[in-house]
Amino acid sequence: MRAIVLFALCILFLLPLYFLIVGSFTPMVGIMKMPPRFIPAKPTLENYDKFMQYGGLLLRWLANSAIATIISIGLNIIIMGAAAYALALYRLKPLKYIYFAFAATMMVSRYSTIIPLFVLARIYQLRGLVAVIATSIFIPGSFFLMHDFMKKIPRDFVDSARIDGAGEVRILLRIMLPLCKPVVGVVVAIFAGAIYSDFMWQRLLLQGEEQMTFVVGIMTRLYILSTQGGYIHNYGVEMASGVLILLPMVAIFLWSNRYFIGGLTLGGIKE
Amino acid sequence: MKRVAYLMALPSVILFFLFPAASIYLVGHLSLFKSDYLNYKFVGVLNYVTILQDAKFWTSVLNGLFYCAAITPMVVIIALAIAFLACEFPPKIQNAVKFALYIPVLTAGIIIANVWKWIFAPTGVVNWLIGLVGLGPWPWLTEATLAKLSISITMSSTVFGIYLIMILASIMAIPKQLFEAARIDGASPLQIKLRIVLPIIMPTILLIVMFLIIQSMQIWEFVWMMTSGGPAGGSATPAFNIYETAFTYGQYGLASAKSLILMLIILLVVLIQKRIERWSR
């Protein structure tokens, strides 16, 4: 009995996503027919056609998103990981300040800094994708996840390697890096999706169509569609845009899935 | 060896000064200027005086509190109920539940918003459901209170998974002997949950309440996609109001002053939470 209730609750929470997918394949005339159908009556691709017309540009946006997300998360892991490593391994007094400074930035609301950040991007002459990448690298959350993890690695590993005459670089590459694979997986799982889908911030930086990321491009296209003549609120098209945006996230998710369940307890917070 | 450590920390410190630190300084600096897109004029504290009379901003702060008051009980009670239900199952099933409920958390807000807009549409699912019992249709997205309620429900459904995981983790961390002892003393399962488990996980719940207050002030995607802040700013959050002030009206200075106020509100919430945590120990 309890198992059934639990199962039903899980289904209930996943139902909106299911309806998103069904709705995206439903023609405009059918989508507002109640009760909602679990299988579209006359499945159609017309909602997707609205976006597929863009063809090449769609691929361009996808490539832009891949570039921005991979470079941002890669640099994040290298730069924040290096700092986490320095703090966890060499317990030097001055480095403690880094910990507090980064912790303080976590307390600052994201929306309190978008305006200065936007102005800063202009001051530093950062444009387009470069601006997106530069402003997405510094994620204190990823620093703390990695720092917490590295702190727990027994120091004997490192000490014995040192006695054996291994250099610092060797210790980093041969011992610490392989050990840290799980936490890197978790960081990617949590933050790559967040960078990819950061519509609020990216739409400010990306103006030209050529430069847009996938999410910004699709959303802009959706906006153009909704203002075109004769176009009444078409939920099917909106849901199709949702599914399109979702697909790359699924890819990220599947890739990082194996690290994920362990990581859920490691870092409960997305942002 | 020391030099290696400093060298490794250096890039992140440079980034820290280039972006977060610089932007915190700049938000204070900009708040003293009047700006029309990028023409700045020094006006001192005038922006703060303007904010005092800015009804739309204060409505958005109140809306933030409304969201918090609606979302917190919804999320905490349901998460507690599911956690209590799930904690008696083997870890494999627990993980499956966590996994299923974490999917909406991972899914970007702009995706989720599309489907909830359809659910709350004038002839949508909710109005059909309440129609079955002879009510409605109600204007779920176009009346201020109902719009806030719709957005609260949407928001709850997406943040719910994280908090379930936090609550479940803190329940599982309680030593099993405690339950055994209580059971031997004749406590019923419900008593154990309410009298023993609940007080132990209270710090976690307080932490969750803090996160929810902070998140409520900063709902953006759902407001943007579902109501555009309407009707007449009736569902806007402070975050949405700041965004609008800056990027729709180009008043960076005024928006920076609002940003600073939002920053202080959130800092206050964090400090209060820390104080309660210390006090309850």
Interface residues (C-beta under 8 A of the other chain):
Chain A: R2 A3 V5 L6 L9 C10 F13 L14 P16 L17 F19 L20 G23 I31 M32 M34 P35 P36 I79 M80 A82 A83 Y85 A86 L87 L89 Y90 L92 P94 L95 I98 A101 F102 T105 M107 V108 S109 R110 Y111 S112 T113 I114 I115 P116 L117 F118 V119 L120 R122 Y124 A134 T135 I137 F138 P140 F143 E168 G193 Y196 S197 F199 M200 L204 V215 M219 H233 Y235 E238 M239 S241 G242 V243 I245 L246 M249 F253 F260 I261 L264 T265 G268 I269 K270
Chain B: M1 K2 V4 A5 Y6 M8 A9 P11 S12 V13 L15 F16 L18 F19 P20 A21 A22 S23 I24 Y25 L26 V27 L30 L38 I82 L85 A86 E88 F89 I93 N95 A96 V97 K98 F99 A100 L101 Y102 I103 P104 V105 L106 T107 A108 G109 I110 I111 I112 N114 V115 W116 K117 W118 I119 A121 T123 G124 V125 W128 S157 F160 G161 I162 Y163 I165 M166 A169 F211 I214 M217 Q218 W220 E221 W224 P238 A239 I242 Y243 A246 F247 Y252 A255 S256 S259 L260 L262 M263 I266 L267 V270
